[in-house]
Amino acid sequence: MQKKQQQDSLRHAVLAFAAETWGTAPEYLWASTPDAAVLRHRENRKWYAILMRVGRERLGLSGSGQTDVLNVKCDPLMTGSLQLRPGILPAYHMNKQSWISILLDGTVPLTEIDGLLRMSYAVTMSAAAKAAVRIEPKAWLIPANPALYDIDGELASADVIRWHQSARMIVGDTVFIYVTAPVSAVRYACEVTAVNLEPTVIPGAKKEIELHCIRRFPPDLLPLETLRDYGVCGVRCARGVPDELLALIRSIAL
């Protein structure tokens, strides 16, 4: 009886956490398994967790009777290491490469369960939503056309400029400014210091970012010919910097 009360308490805690954190209500989809509850992502309706009551023998556990488990999704690279923790098993009734089962019997602390739920919710986000909540810095290439904008003159008189926000950038990102023909080279490295600013400089811009110039490069250091060697054949809009190219830039210019 005590074990069942603990399982019921953990089940209630999981559902309460999902409701408070993401506004998720459990869905009971199967009449044959009335204890099974699905938690769907609010943005795209994908499942990010499933609560089930499963026979212990089906999970490869000793003893008889049933136990509550919580299935959550994770990066396939993490599946093996997570299963080394006590109370975390190969996913029951789900893809074992990208899902795990967590025993809700007290073996896994509630704080750890909450963290794994957060991980699953993040993994099941759409690409656009992941970008919107990204916290890790990223490196970008953006073009500047000297025929339309005197980027050299602007950065000659100030280290901080505004730019139209054409990608999902966050504070702390690095922006490399590629000056188009006739220069055709990366000339500046900047740090994003503010985002989602109301437009004051560029007509028609929806939002602007603030860039702080941290490096100036000679035009022969990172020409288009070098970029092409790393898969960048042109810079027509904001784009990410390939890892190999970023490593080169850091080794020779930063």
N, C-alpha and C positions, 0 to 999 in steps of 0.2 A: 504493500500500500504506500509506503514512504517513497519508494522508487517511482511509482506512478504519479504521485503528487509532485515530485521533483520534475518529471518529464512535462507534466501539465503546466507547471510554473515556467519552465524554460520555453515551452511552446507559446504561452501567453506573452512572455517577455519578447520573443522574436517578433510576434505579430504587432505588439505595442511599439517596438522600435521601428518597424517598417511603416506603421501608420504615422508615427510622430515625425520621422525623418523625411519620408517621401509621399505621405498621404495615401499609402497603398492599403487597399482592403483585400483580404483573402478571398479567393474564388474556389468554391467547392464544385468541381466539374464532374465527378464520377459517383453515381449512386452506389456502385459496388464497393467503393472505398470512401465512405463519408468523412473519414478523418484526414484525407489528403487535401491539402490546400495549396493553390498556386498563387504566387505573388508576381504581378506583371509590372514591367517598367512603365512609368507614367507617360513617357515620351513616345515610345514606339510599340508598346503592348507586348514586348517580348517577355518571356518568363525570365526572372532573375533568381527565383528560389522556389523550391517545392518542399512542403512539409508532408511527411508520410509516416505511417505506423507500419513497421515491417517486422516480419518474423526474424528472430535472431539467426536462425540457421541459414536464411537467405543471404545474410550479410557475412556469413562465415564466422559467426561468433559462437562461443560456447553457451550452453544453457538453453532453456526453452522460453517460450513466450514471445512477446513483441516488444519493440523499442521504437521510440520516435527518432527520426533522422531528418536533417535539413540538407537538401541538395542545393549547392551553389555553383556558379560557373567561375572559372578562373583561366588565366593564361595557360595554355598547354605546357609551357616551359616550367610552370610552377607545380603542376599536378603531382609529380613524383616526390618533390621535397615536402609538399604539404602532407602527403600520405605517410610520411615518417613521423608525424606528430601523433601523440596518443589521442584516440577518439576520432580520427579522420580516416576515412576508408575510400576505396574505389567507389565511384558513383553507382548507386543502385538504380537500375532501370533508365540510365541516361548514358550519354557518350562519355566513356571513361577517360578520354584524352583531354576533355575540357570541363568536366564536372567532377565534383567530389561530394561525398556524403559525410555529414558531421553528426556524430552521436549526440543526442540531447538527453544525456543521462548524468550530466555533471562532470564528465571527463574533460570536456573543453570549456574553459571559463567563458562566461557570458560576454566579457569584453572582447575576447578573441572571436567569438561568434559574430558580434556586431561588426568587427573589422572585416571578416570574411564576407559578410552581407554587403558592406560598402564596396568591397572589391568586385563582387558579382554585379552589383548595380552599375558600376563604372564600366565593366567589361561589356555589358550588354547595351550600352549607349550606342546611338548612331555615331558615325564619323563626325558629323557636324556638331553634335552635342559634346563629344569628347574634346573637340577643338575649342569649344566655347568655355569649357571648364579646365582646360589645360593649365598646369602649374609649372611644368618643367620648361626652362628657356629653350628657344628654338632659334636657328639661324635662317635668315631670309636673304634672297637677292631681289632687289627692285630696280627698275630702269629709270633713268633720268635722261630726257631728250634735251640736249643743249640748244636745239633750235627753238624749243618752247619754254625752257626754264634755265636760267643761268645758275646752275647748282654750284659752279666753282666760285662765282662772285658772291653767292649767298653764304657759302661756308668760309669764304675769305674774311667776312666781316662778323661772323657769329658762329659759335660752336653748337648752338641749339636752334633747330629749325622745326617747322611744322610740315607734315606731309599728309596727303590724303590716305585714309585708312582703307586699303583695298583687300586686306586679308585679316584673319583672326589672330592678330598679334596681341601679346600681353607685355606688361612691364617687365623688363629684364631680357627680352629678346634682343638678338643682335641682327642689325640690318646692314647688308653690304650694298652700297649704291653703285650700280653699273651704269656708266655714262655711255650712251649709245653713239653711233657713228656721228662724226668721224673719229671719235676717241676710241670707242669699242673696248672698254676696259673697266674693271672694278677700281674705283678711285677712293671710296670712303667706307669706313666701318663706323657704324653708329649703334648706340644703345637706345632702346625704346624706354623713355622715362615717363610717358603718360599715354593713355589711349582713350578712345571714345570722347574726344574733345569736340565741342561745337565748332563748326567751320568758321574761320575768320580770314583765312588767307587764300584758299583755293576755291574759286567760284564753282558751284555745283556739287562740291564734295558733301557727302552725307555726314561723315565724321572725319576727324583728323587725329593723327598721332604726333607726339613730340619726340624728336630724335636729337640725341646728344652725340656729336661727332667725337670719336675717340681715337681714330687713326686716319691718316691721309696717305694714299699710296701713289707712287709715280706711275704714269700710264703704261710703262713697259713691264711692270711687276706682275700684273694679273690681266693680261690681254685676253680677248675672245679666243685666240688660238689655244691658250692654256685651258680655258673653261671647256672648250670642245673635247679636250683629252679626257675630261671627267664627265662627259655626257651632257654638258650644257651647251646647246647649239645656238641659243639666243635667249635674251631676257626681255620678254614682251609685257610681262606683268609680274606681280609679286609671286615668288615661288620659293620652296625650301631649297637649302643648299645640300647637295649630296654629301654623305659622310666623308668620302675620300677627298673631295674638294675642300671641305671644311678643315680636314686634318692638314692639307697642304697649306691653306691660308694661315692657319695657326702656326705652322712650323716656319714659314718664311716672312710673315707679315705682322703677327700679333705678339 
